[in-house]
C-alpha cells in the first residue's frame, strides 16, 4: 500500500500552489483574459500551466501547513501581488482609452457614444478604436510575454513571505493614477494640437467670411482632418504603449 506523509504532500504541493495563486490572480485582473466572456476554466488552466513551466527559475517556496493562519496570509499576498500586476496593465490600457476620449472630444465625436458590454459603461468611437487597437498590440508586440516575465521576476523581488502588504510600500500602486493622464495626454497631444490649429483656422475664416456657416462647413472639416490624423498617428501607438507598460512593470521586478 502506497502512503504519503503530510511533509511529503507539502513538499510537492507548495512549489506549485503559490505561483498558481499569483498567476490566477493576474489572469483574473488582466484586461483581455479578465473579461467576462473568457471562461474561468481557461484562466485556471493557464495559471496551472504557467506555475508548472516556471518551476525551474523560481526560488524555493516555504513549506507552510495549509490549515495555519500563516497560509491564509500567504494566499492574501499572492492574490494582492497578482492583482497589482494586472492593475498595472489595466492602467496602461486606460491611458490609451483616455487618449481616445480626448481625441474624440476635439473631433466632435463625443455625441457618438455607445454602450460597451465589456466595461459596462459608455464609450466613444475613438476610445473604442484605441482600445481595440491596443488590445491587438498587446499580443502582437509580445506584451503578454512581458507580463509573464514580470510575474516570474516578482517572486525574486517579492518572495513568498508572511507580510502580504510589504510590497505595497515599495511599489505604491496608488500613485499609478497619474500615469493615466500623463500617458494619455502624451498619446493624444499630436491630434489635439492639430484640432486646435483647425479650430483656430475656422475661427479666422468665420471672421473673414461671416456668410459661411461653420455648423455646415466646420464639422465635416474637423472630422475629416481628425480621421486623416488618426491614420498617420495610429502606427506610432506601439512606442508609447510599450514604454508605459515597461515602466510600470519594472517596478514589480
C-alpha positions in Angstrom: 0.0 0.0 0.0 1.3 3.4 -1.0 1.2 6.1 1.7 2.3 9.7 1.9 3.2 11.8 4.8 2.0 15.4 5.3 5.5 16.7 4.9 5.8 14.9 1.5 2.5 16.3 0.3 3.5 19.9 1.3 6.9 19.4 -0.4 5.1 18.5 -3.7 2.2 21.0 -3.4 3.7 24.3 -2.1 6.2 24.8 -5.0 3.2 24.9 -7.4 0.5 26.3 -5.2 1.8 29.8 -4.5 2.8 30.5 -8.2 -0.6 29.1 -9.2 -2.5 31.5 -7.0 -0.4 34.5 -8.1 -0.8 33.7 -11.8 -4.5 33.1 -11.4 -5.0 36.5 -9.7 -3.0 38.1 -12.5 -5.1 36.5 -15.2 -8.3 37.5 -13.4 -7.2 41.1 -13.4 -5.6 41.2 -16.9 -7.5 43.3 -19.5 -8.0 40.6 -22.1 -8.1 37.4 -20.1 -10.0 39.0 -17.3 -13.0 39.8 -19.5 -16.4 38.2 -18.6 -16.5 36.3 -22.0 -13.4 34.3 -21.1 -14.3 31.1 -19.2 -12.9 30.8 -15.7 -11.5 27.3 -16.5 -9.3 28.9 -19.2 -7.7 31.2 -16.7 -7.3 28.3 -14.2 -5.7 26.1 -16.9 -3.3 28.9 -18.0 -2.4 29.7 -14.4 -1.6 26.0 -13.7 0.5 25.8 -16.9 2.5 28.9 -16.1 3.1 27.7 -12.5 4.4 24.4 -13.8 6.6 25.8 -16.6 8.1 28.4 -14.3 9.3 25.9 -11.7 13.0 25.7 -12.9 13.5 29.5 -12.5 11.5 30.2 -9.3 13.2 30.5 -5.9 12.5 27.8 -3.2 9.0 28.2 -1.7 8.3 27.9 2.0 6.5 24.9 3.2 3.6 26.0 5.4 0.7 24.0 6.8 -2.3 24.8 4.7 -4.6 25.0 7.8 -2.5 27.6 9.6 -3.0 31.3 9.8 0.3 31.9 8.0 -1.1 30.0 5.0 -4.0 32.4 4.8 -1.6 35.4 4.9 0.4 33.8 2.1 -2.8 33.4 0.0 -3.6 37.0 0.5 -0.1 38.1 -0.5 -0.2 36.1 -3.8 -3.6 37.5 -4.7 -2.6 41.0 -4.0 0.6 40.8 -6.0 -1.1 39.1 -8.9 -3.9 41.7 -9.0 -1.4 44.5 -8.8 0.5 43.3 -11.8 -2.8 43.1 -13.7 -3.7 46.5 -12.5 -0.5 47.9 -13.9 -1.5 46.6 -17.3 -5.0 48.0 -16.9 -3.6 51.4 -16.1 -1.8 51.5 -19.5 -5.0 50.4 -21.3 -6.9 53.1 -19.5 -4.4 55.7 -20.6 -4.7 54.8 -24.2 -8.5 54.8 -23.9 -8.3 58.2 -22.2 -6.3 59.5 -25.2 -9.1 58.3 -27.5 -11.6 60.2 -25.4 -9.6 63.4 -25.7 -9.2 63.0 -29.5 -12.9 62.3 -29.9 -13.8 65.4 -27.8 -11.6 67.5 -30.1 -13.0 66.0 -33.3 -16.6 66.5 -32.1 -17.4 62.8 -31.9 -18.4 62.6 -28.3 -22.1 62.5 -29.3 -21.4 59.2 -31.0 -21.3 57.1 -27.8 -22.5 53.5 -27.4 -22.7 51.0 -24.6 -19.6 48.8 -24.0 -20.7 45.4 -22.6 -17.2 44.6 -21.6 -16.7 47.5 -19.2 -20.4 48.3 -18.6 -20.1 52.0 -19.4 -20.4 54.4 -22.3 -17.5 54.7 -24.7 -16.9 56.9 -27.7 -16.0 55.6 -31.1 -12.4 56.8 -30.9 -11.9 55.4 -27.4 -13.2 52.1 -28.6 -11.0 52.2 -31.6 -7.9 52.9 -29.5 -8.9 50.1 -27.0 -9.3 47.6 -29.8 -6.0 48.6 -31.4 -4.0 48.4 -28.2 -5.6 45.0 -27.5 -4.1 43.7 -30.7 -0.8 45.5 -30.0 -0.6 43.8 -26.6 -0.5 40.4 -28.3 1.5 41.3 -31.5 4.2 43.3 -29.6 4.7 40.4 -27.1 3.1 42.4 -24.2 1.8 39.1 -22.8 5.4 37.8 -22.6 6.4 41.0 -20.8 3.7 40.4 -18.3 4.8 36.8 -17.8 8.4 37.9 -17.2 7.2 40.4 -14.6 5.2 37.6 -12.9 8.3 35.3 -12.7 10.6 38.1 -11.6 8.1 39.2 -8.9 9.0 36.0 -7.0 12.5 37.3 -6.6 11.6 40.9 -5.9 8.7 40.0 -3.6 9.2 36.4 -2.4 6.5 34.4 -0.6 6.5 35.6 3.0 4.3 36.3 5.9 3.8 40.0 5.2 1.2 40.4 2.5 1.3 44.2 2.4 5.1 44.7 2.4 5.3 45.1 -1.4 2.7 47.8 -1.4 5.1 50.1 0.4 7.7 49.5 -2.3 5.6 49.7 -5.4 3.0 52.2 -4.3 0.4 51.4 -6.9 -1.9 54.2 -5.7 0.4 56.6 -7.4 -0.1 55.0 -10.8 -3.3 57.0 -11.4 -1.1 59.9 -12.7 0.1 57.6 -15.4 -3.4 57.5 -17.0 -3.4 61.3 -17.5 0.3 61.7 -18.4 0.5 58.9 -20.9 -3.0 59.7 -22.3 -2.1 63.3 -22.9 1.3 62.2 -24.4 -0.5 60.0 -26.9 -3.3 62.4 -27.8 -1.0 65.5 -28.0 -0.4 65.4 -31.8 -4.0 65.2 -32.7 -5.1 67.6 -30.0 -2.6 70.2 -31.4 -3.9 69.5 -34.9 -7.5 70.0 -33.9 -6.6 73.2 -32.0 -5.0 74.6 -35.2 -8.0 73.6 -37.2 -10.4 75.3 -34.8 -8.2 78.5 -34.9 -8.2 78.4 -38.7 -12.0 78.0 -38.8 -12.4 80.9 -36.3 -10.3 83.1 -38.5 -12.3 82.1 -41.6 -15.6 82.9 -39.8 -14.3 86.4 -39.0 -13.1 86.9 -42.6 -16.2 85.4 -44.3 -19.1 85.6 -41.9 -21.5 84.4 -44.6 -20.0 80.9 -44.3 -21.9 78.7 -41.9 -19.4 77.0 -39.6 -22.0 74.5 -38.5 -22.3 73.1 -42.0 -18.6 73.6 -43.1 -16.6 73.2 -39.9 -18.0 70.0 -38.7 -17.0 67.8 -41.7 -13.7 69.6 -42.0 -12.9 68.8 -38.3 -13.9 65.2 -38.6 -12.1 64.7 -41.9 -8.8 66.1 -40.8 -9.2 64.2 -37.5 -9.6 60.9 -39.4 -6.6 61.8 -41.5 -4.6 62.5 -38.4 -5.7 59.2 -36.9 -4.4 57.3 -40.0 -0.9 58.9 -39.6 -0.7 58.6 -35.8 -2.1 55.1 -35.1 1.1 53.3 -36.5 3.1 55.1 -33.8 0.9 54.0 -31.0 3.1 51.0 -30.2 6.0 53.1 -28.9 4.3 55.0 -26.0 2.2 51.9 -25.1 5.1 49.6 -24.7 7.2 52.2 -22.9 4.5 52.9 -20.4 3.9 49.2 -19.8 7.7 48.5 -19.3 7.9 51.5 -16.9 5.1 50.2 -14.7 6.1 46.6 -14.8 9.7 47.4 -14.0 8.7 48.5 -10.5 7.4 45.0 -9.8 10.7 43.2 -10.7 
